[in-house]
Amino acid sequence: MSPRPKKATDDEIFTAATRVMSRLGPHEVTLADIAAEAGLTASALVQRFGSKRALLLALSERYAHATSELFAGLRAGDTSPLRAIYAYGRCMAQMGESADALAHHLSWLQQDLTDPDFRRFTLIQAKAGRRELQRLVEDAVRSGELRSETRPAALARALEVTVGGSLMSWAVHQEGTATAWITHDLEMLLQPFVTPKSRRRTVDRKRN
């Protein structure tokens, strides 16, 4: 009797697909690559999703609607909204774990921007990300970490632009790590908005 084929959840398949996508570009990835990463057969993926395009669209839709989960994870275990903003920068920096991985992320972004179906989910994710950043800024103002005159919507947009632009800049210069590069740029952006009280707490934390 042949063994039963392995089963996997959609999220497990999506995680496997994400790992493959960090190694290969849109025209290189095959269903067989994703199946092998997930420990499945390509035919099993065809039965579940129909095609590679349908699988990738399902992945895009999943991540487009998972932004709140991402930010909830960044907030978990820490009451500081300001530190959660820096955690967001570190999260984005993971795409720059290597120059090759970032190059593949950029090639997938090109598909996301030029294919209307993929772009729809990319836009949903981007808007949700900016809303979550604005909530972090609003919470940081209420907690006294950022100055009361801070405009949350404007700063959220600036945070989005700074993190994205910083990652692209690091891709060219590749000096140090992407995390350190993005953190530096975030510090430069946020410096005028951080309250003296919050700045003192940061200094004390570094000393300790």
N, C-alpha and C positions, 0 to 999 in steps of 0.2 A: 504494500500500500504506500503510495507516494504521500509525503508530508503535506499538510495543509499549507497553502500560501500564506505568507505573513500579512497581517493586516496593519494598517497605520491610519491614524487620524489625519484629517485635512491639515491640521496645524503641524503635525510631524512632517508631512509632505512639503508644506510651505517652508518649513525650516530647512529641510534638505535642499529645496530649490534655491533658497537664499544663499546657502553655502556654495552651491554650484555657480550661481550668478556672480559671486565674488571672485571666481576663478576664470570664468569664460564670458565672452560677450554675447549679444543677442543672436548673432548669426552662427555662433559656435555651439550653443547649448542645444542638446537634444533631449527628448523624453527619456531616452536610455540613460543619459547622464544623471538626470534627476532620479530616475527609478533606482539606479545603482546606489546613489547616495542615500536613498530612503530604505534600501534593502528590499525593493519590490521589483516587479517586472514592468517593462514598458507597456505591455498589454493591459496590466492592471490599472495603470494611469489612464490609458485610452478608455477603458471601461468606465472609469470614474469621472473623467473630465472631458473626454472626447478628442482633445488635441492639445498640443503644446501651447498654442495661443490661448485656448480656453483655460488651461491651468494657470498660465501667467496672469491672465485677466482676473481670475479668482483670487490669486495671490495679491494683486494690486488692490482689489476691492477689500480684502481682509485687512491689509495694512492701512488703507485709507480710513477705515472705521475703527482702527485700534489706537488712534492718537491719544485719546483720553487715558487708555490703559498705560501707555508709555509714560505719560506725565504723572500718573498716579504712582507708578513705580519709582520715578525720580523723587517724588515727595515722601515716599515711604521711609519711616524711621528717622525723619529729620523735620523739625518744625520751621526751618529757615527757608522761606521762599527764595531768598537771594542765592543760597547754596544750591537750590534746585535749578536755578537758571544756569549756574556753572556746570551742574551735572548734565544739563541738556547739551551744553557745548562739548563735554567729554563724550557723551553718547554719539553725537554727530561725528566726532573725531575718530570713532572706531572705523569709519569708512576709509580713513587714511592709515590703517594699520600697516599698509605697504603701498608703494607707488603703483604696483600692478593691480591691486585690489581696487584702489581709487579710480584707476583708468577704466576698469570694467564697470564700476558704478556710474561713471560719466557716460559710457557707451549705452548703458540702460536708460539713463536720463534722456539721452537723445531720442530713444524710442518713445519714452513717456511724453515727450514734448511734441513729437511729430505725428504720432498715431492718435487720432481723436478719442478712441475708446480708452486707451491708457491715460491720455491726458486728463480725461474727466476724473479719474480716481486720483491722479497726482494733484489736481487742483483742490479736490475735497480734502486731501491730506494736508496740503499747504495751508489752507484756510483754517483747518482745525488746529494745526500747530501754532498759528499766530494767535488764535483765540486763547489757547492754553498759556502761551507766553504772556498775553495780556493779563490773564488771571493771576499769574505768578507776580507780575509787576504790581498789580492792584493789592495783592496780599502783602507784598514787600513794603508798600507804602503804608498800609494799615499797621503793620508790625513795627514800623519805625526804622526799617533797614534802608529804605529809599526816601528821599525828600518828599514832602507833602505836595510840592508844586510839580512833581513829575507827571507827565501826561502818559498814561498807560498805553493807549493805542499807538501813539507815536514811538514810544520806546520799544514796544513789542515788535513793530515793523523794523526798527533799527537793529534789534537783536537778531531777527531773522536774517537780515541782510549781512550783518557782521559775521555771523557764524558761517553762513553759506559762502560769502566772499573770502573769509579767512581760510576756509578749507581749500578753495580753489587757489588761493595765493600760496598756501603751503605746498600744494601739488607741484607748483613751479619751482619754488625755492628749496623745498625739502631740507630745511635747516632744523635740527632737533626733531621732536615728535609733533605730530599733528595736534595732540592734546595740549602740549605746552604752547604751541603757536596760537591756537584758538583761545586758550585761557588768557594769554597776554592781551589779545585784541579785545576780549570781553572786559578785562580790567580797565583798559583805556577808554572803552565806551561808557562803562558804568561809573567810573571815578567821579564825575561831576554830580551824579545823582545819589551816591552813597552818603548816608548821614554820618556825622562824626562818631556817634555812638557805635554804629555798625562797624566803622573803620577801626575803632579801638578794639572791638571784639575780635576782628580779623587779625590784628597785630598780636594780641594776647594769645590767640590760638596758635599762631606760627611760632611764638616763643616757647610755648609749652609742647 
